[in-house]
């Protein structure tokens, strides 16, 4: 396990299915909840009275980074947030548009998203809409820490082959970003992505 990895280097990829969820999460250089700006917590923390549908706590959010094979750059965050919102049963188009405006205009740097990040957000949202399990913001990932990543993906309907295809498409749409170059776009196992 690498403990001194920088947040912008960490990327679990999709070829970690034989590992337990907790093993991969242990490699994640996570932020402390108090390090996240109050405005981000206002809209994304499920305990907030004005949180958007799909709001999720940090522990569960980190689990989704692992299951979706996404790093921690803004483009990755956009995909994970979009995916979580996409799994929500109670989301309206106006909320999506309003959230997109908030994250591109009101969020502080470095949490603010750019136009390219919104492409990843939309791809994540559409994938979230397509999976059978709903409301993943409420899914008790902490109870499944010792379950393998592949087993959890199977339980939730997260198909790694579909993610490979989505990430290939994303890397074409956002060809000039560092996050796109790190996406797990093929079905062949690669070396550990977080080393």
C-alpha positions as CSV (number, residue, x, y, z in Angstrom):
1,X,0.0,0.0,0.0
2,X,1.3,3.4,-0.9
3,X,0.5,6.0,1.7
4,X,2.5,9.0,0.3
5,X,0.7,9.2,-3.0
6,X,-0.6,12.7,-4.1
7,X,-4.3,13.1,-4.6
8,X,-3.9,14.0,-8.3
9,X,-2.0,10.8,-9.0
10,X,-4.4,8.4,-7.4
11,X,-6.5,6.4,-9.9
12,X,-7.9,2.9,-9.0
13,X,-8.8,1.9,-12.5
14,X,-11.2,-0.9,-13.2
15,X,-8.8,-3.9,-12.9
16,X,-9.0,-4.2,-9.1
17,X,-12.0,-6.5,-8.8
18,X,-10.3,-9.2,-6.8
19,X,-9.4,-6.8,-4.0
20,X,-11.7,-6.0,-1.1
21,X,-13.3,-2.5,-1.2
22,X,-11.4,-1.5,2.0
23,X,-8.1,-2.5,0.4
24,X,-8.5,-0.1,-2.5
25,X,-10.0,2.7,-0.3
26,X,-7.0,2.4,1.9
27,X,-4.8,3.6,-1.0
28,X,-7.0,6.8,-1.5
29,X,-5.4,10.0,-0.2
30,X,-8.8,11.3,1.2
31,X,-9.5,14.8,2.4
32,X,-10.8,15.4,5.9
33,X,-14.5,16.5,5.9
34,X,-13.5,19.8,7.5
35,X,-11.2,20.6,4.6
36,X,-14.1,20.7,2.2
37,X,-15.5,24.2,1.7
38,X,-18.9,24.9,3.4
39,X,-20.5,25.7,0.0
40,X,-19.7,22.3,-1.3
41,X,-21.0,20.7,1.8
42,X,-24.1,22.8,1.7
43,X,-25.2,21.2,-1.7
44,X,-23.5,17.8,-1.6
45,X,-23.8,16.6,2.1
46,X,-26.9,14.6,2.7
47,X,-27.2,16.1,6.1
48,X,-27.7,19.6,4.6
49,X,-31.3,20.8,4.3
50,X,-30.6,22.1,0.8
51,X,-28.6,19.1,-0.5
52,X,-29.4,18.1,-4.1
53,X,-30.8,14.6,-4.9
54,X,-28.0,12.1,-4.9
55,X,-26.1,13.8,-2.1
56,X,-23.8,11.3,-0.4
57,X,-21.4,11.2,2.6
58,X,-17.7,11.1,2.0
59,X,-17.2,7.4,2.9
60,X,-19.8,6.3,0.4
61,X,-18.5,8.8,-2.2
62,X,-15.0,7.3,-1.9
63,X,-16.5,3.8,-2.4
64,X,-18.0,5.0,-5.7
65,X,-14.6,6.3,-6.8
66,X,-13.3,2.8,-6.4
67,X,-16.3,1.0,-8.0
68,X,-16.3,3.4,-11.0
69,X,-12.5,3.3,-11.3
70,X,-12.1,7.1,-11.1
71,X,-9.4,9.2,-9.7
72,X,-9.7,12.5,-7.8
73,X,-9.3,15.2,-10.4
74,X,-12.3,17.5,-11.2
75,X,-13.2,15.5,-14.3
76,X,-13.3,12.3,-12.1
77,X,-15.3,14.1,-9.4
78,X,-17.8,15.3,-12.0
79,X,-18.3,11.8,-13.3
80,X,-18.8,10.4,-9.8
81,X,-21.2,13.2,-8.7
82,X,-23.1,12.9,-11.9
83,X,-23.4,9.1,-11.5
84,X,-24.7,9.4,-7.9
85,X,-27.2,12.0,-8.9
86,X,-28.3,9.8,-11.9
87,X,-29.1,7.0,-9.5
88,X,-31.5,9.2,-7.6
89,X,-35.2,8.5,-8.0
90,X,-36.2,12.0,-7.1
91,X,-34.4,14.4,-9.4
92,X,-35.8,16.9,-11.8
93,X,-34.3,18.5,-14.8
94,X,-34.3,22.0,-13.2
95,X,-32.2,20.6,-10.3
96,X,-29.6,19.2,-12.7
97,X,-29.4,22.6,-14.5
98,X,-29.2,24.5,-11.3
99,X,-26.5,22.2,-9.8
100,X,-24.5,22.5,-13.0
101,X,-24.7,26.3,-12.7
102,X,-23.7,26.2,-9.0
103,X,-20.6,24.0,-9.6
104,X,-19.4,26.1,-12.6
105,X,-20.2,29.6,-11.1
106,X,-20.3,29.5,-7.3
107,X,-18.0,26.7,-6.1
108,X,-14.6,27.9,-5.1
109,X,-11.4,26.9,-6.9
110,X,-10.3,24.2,-7.1
111,X,-13.7,22.6,-6.6
112,X,-15.3,24.6,-9.4
113,X,-16.0,22.7,-12.6
114,X,-15.3,23.8,-16.2
115,X,-17.2,23.1,-19.3
116,X,-15.2,19.9,-20.0
117,X,-16.0,18.6,-16.5
118,X,-19.7,19.0,-17.3
119,X,-19.2,16.5,-20.2
120,X,-18.0,13.9,-17.6
121,X,-20.8,14.9,-15.3
122,X,-23.4,14.2,-18.0
123,X,-21.8,10.9,-18.9
124,X,-21.8,9.9,-15.2
125,X,-25.4,11.0,-14.8
126,X,-26.5,9.0,-17.9
127,X,-24.7,5.9,-16.6
128,X,-26.3,6.3,-13.2
129,X,-29.7,6.5,-14.8
130,X,-29.0,3.2,-16.6
131,X,-28.1,1.0,-13.6
132,X,-30.8,-1.0,-11.9
133,X,-30.0,-0.1,-8.2
134,X,-31.3,3.3,-7.3
135,X,-30.4,5.9,-4.7
136,X,-26.8,4.9,-4.2
137,X,-26.3,8.0,-1.9
138,X,-28.1,5.9,0.7
139,X,-26.4,2.5,-0.1
140,X,-24.5,1.3,3.1
141,X,-21.1,0.7,1.5
142,X,-19.5,0.7,4.9
143,X,-21.2,-2.7,5.6
144,X,-19.4,-4.2,2.6
145,X,-15.8,-3.2,3.2
146,X,-14.6,-6.8,3.0
147,X,-16.5,-7.6,-0.1
148,X,-14.6,-7.7,-3.4
149,X,-14.9,-4.8,-5.8
150,X,-16.2,-7.1,-8.5
151,X,-18.9,-8.5,-6.2
152,X,-20.1,-5.0,-5.3
153,X,-20.1,-3.9,-8.9
154,X,-22.2,-7.0,-9.7
155,X,-24.6,-6.3,-6.9
156,X,-25.1,-2.7,-8.0
157,X,-25.2,-3.4,-11.8
158,X,-22.0,-1.5,-12.5
159,X,-20.6,-3.2,-15.6
160,X,-16.9,-2.6,-16.1
161,X,-17.1,-3.3,-19.8
162,X,-19.7,-0.5,-20.2
163,X,-17.5,1.8,-18.2
164,X,-14.5,1.0,-20.5
165,X,-16.7,2.0,-23.4
166,X,-17.9,5.2,-21.7
167,X,-14.4,6.1,-20.8
168,X,-13.2,5.6,-24.4
169,X,-15.9,7.9,-25.5
170,X,-15.1,10.4,-22.8
171,X,-11.4,10.4,-23.8
172,X,-12.5,11.3,-27.3
173,X,-14.8,14.1,-26.1
174,X,-12.2,15.5,-23.7
175,X,-9.0,14.6,-25.5
176,X,-6.8,17.3,-24.0
177,X,-7.2,16.6,-20.3
178,X,-4.9,14.7,-18.0
179,X,-7.8,13.0,-16.4
180,X,-8.9,11.6,-19.8
181,X,-5.4,10.2,-20.4
182,X,-5.7,8.3,-17.1
183,X,-9.1,6.7,-17.8
184,X,-9.2,2.9,-17.9
185,X,-10.3,2.5,-21.5
186,X,-9.5,-1.1,-22.2
187,X,-10.5,-4.5,-21.0
188,X,-6.9,-5.7,-20.5
189,X,-5.5,-5.6,-17.0
190,X,-2.9,-3.0,-16.3
191,X,-0.4,-2.4,-13.6
192,X,-1.7,-0.8,-10.4
193,X,-3.0,2.6,-11.3
194,X,-2.2,4.3,-8.0
195,X,1.5,3.6,-7.9
